């Protein structure tokens, strides 16, 4: 099975070289690597051009969803694998994807995402929250049956049959840069497609490295929560667990619990994003 790798990028000069090297150092090479650039103003495109035979496409709408759709449109592989410019893949990534699609009659594949090494306190915090609390990546292969954020196919490490992506009309550009992958995997489940989790398909991801980026990502995730509710849930939603966490971490400030302050910061901006998203898309998401 031929595999095309599709990657939307925007100002990824810090990690893009390592990302591409990791793909090209795989035990099995993909048929093609397609990089969709959303108008980078740093050296991202210049660095990508150092690698021969990589396809660079313009993503005029700039968002991750539109970039991936452009990649899908131009990809020629039977399987399309997705990762991000701030990730690096395991050296058997392509081989493991091929084995999964060859040995099982699946339509989509979810791989395991673990934090890339970092000495940055904010990145360690963010990756722990994103990859161990919001989502889960254990070591048990299984069919994915439920529409949950914890088990969605995250585009930092997933793959679909090209025919499945065409059937689903690709990513919904309404989601922009957040939750477009969750929406796609939930629509796939709604269409009775076979989705599978294989932890041997491994990618190492970087995350937010500053308070500002934690604020931005937390807020955007809150907005995308409201969008997901609009598309897939009821008109009214109240997540009591978020408020329990807020209270617990507020108490943790006085108890000097590690990361209580960062948790409060991220939760507050996430809730503000939910409130803003509620107004924007006409739902009640608290």
C-alpha angles and dihedrals in degrees: 000000000000116000127206117197115214122193128174113206139186121177096338099147092129096064110010096094093054090045094054093043090054092054094045091047091059122125087241121032123223121243089244143347116223118195115192110198119204096203103293114198095194128066096286097113092041090054093047090053089060087073115075122231097015112136114229118196131181116246101200094181089054098211125119092239094055092043092055091047090054089050092050091050092054099036118108100187123108088228124043116205122195133206137150134250093245093055134079123208132226114260091248094046097114093040092051092049090051092050093051095051092042097049099039132044094237133148100199136022131207116202132197119268120200129176118271114235113277139163091199112112094210094050092049089050094046095047091049091053095042099042103031105029109026093033132020129219110182129164099256117106112217148145113271110233107159133071099235135136089230092064104029121128103260114206092225083077121008142101137204136188107259091233090056091053091050090049089053093044091240125264121347105244089204087080093055109184102350135063094353087121093049090050091050094051092047091050088049090054090046088055090053094248118160111248122184138190117219115176093194087072095084136186129173115218136199121214145187111331102183139044088247093056091046088053093048095046093045092050093047091049089053091052091047089051088062091046091052089050090051092052102035112012144053124289092251125048131168118186104201092180092067091057092046088053090048092054093043092053092044088057088044089062090065092041089051091236111179113262093001089128093050091047091052090048094050095042092050093053091043091055091046088053090051091051093047091046090050091058093043098052100027103248134116106241112165 
